[in-house]
């Protein structure tokens, strides 16, 4: 996002909310495209790349969770879900589908802005400096710490913004346990047990990408009573 405005896609079936968000975010320096439903969003995404997608969960036809799961099959674009359902299980469902964050309705536009900026700061390539790349090896996986890129052989492994941030946190302190509370804090989330459960969901998703057997992790380990630890080769 350096030097150019981030391009956001707003997907919401409520025209009034769609236009209010579009105007608000444009006033705050973003490029904004809007879509009225999942089908419309798919057509837009077929021709444009975005830095972040703000997606309403409750829409007629295909809902936001289904669209998120589908997009995650081919894209690592950050997704922020807007949901009228604030219960913990609904938020967890959004993270399991592949979202990077969620914001229950109703919300203050200022909070939406803060969450968008926090996600964009977590994107790979935002760090300063031109030091030589540091590579971590996790079996067949290699992770470039400076670039925030992960590869399996010659094939790139797509990481969401939150997964990228988790890898940065763990790679900064390899073989050192990091508590769930610390992960919540470093991810810029509000403190609380629900957020720690959300971190568990993100860890599960990340393990699926780096472990041969995610249920018996070799590299992203659980340290009983202390948290999680990355143990590269």
C-alpha positions, 0 to 999 in steps of 0.5 A: 500500500506504499505510495498509493491508496488501498482499494477496498471492495464493499459488499452489502445488499443495503444500498444506504449502508453501501453508499454511506460506507463508500463515501466515508471511506473515500473521504478517508483516502481509500479507493472504493468499489461497491457490490450489491451481493455475492454474485455482483462481487464475483463479477467485480473480482473477476476483473479487479484486484483489491487490498481488502474486502468488507463483506456483509454476512447476511445477504439474500442468495449466497451469504457472506460466509459462503462467499468468504469460503469460496474466495479463500480457495483462490485468494488471500485478500483480507476479508473483514466481515460485517455481521448483525450476529454478535454471538461468539459462535457466529464470530468464530464461524466467520474466522473459520470461513477464512475472514481476517476480522469481524465487526458486529452491527451496529458499529461506529464508522470510526471503528471500521476505519481503525480495523481496516487500517489495522488489517492493512498494516498486517499485510506482507511487504509493509515493513521497512528496510532492505536487509537480507532475507531471513528464511525459516524452513518448516519441512518442505515449507520455507518462509521468507521473514522479510517478505512475509512470503511462504513457499512449498517448493516452487509453489507459493502458499497463500496466507491471509493478512492474519496468518501473515501476522501470526507468522511474523510474530512467531518467526520473531521469536522461534522456539519461544512460547507465545501466550494466547493473550500476547497473540491477541495483543500483537494482533491488535485485538481487544482482550478477552476469552472470546478473542483467545478462542479466535486465535485458536481458530487462526492457529488451526487454519495456519497449521493446515498450511504448514503441517503434514499432519495438522492434528499432530503438529511438528512445527507450530506446537502447543506448549501446555500452559504457555501458548504456541511455539514455532519450531523451525528446522 
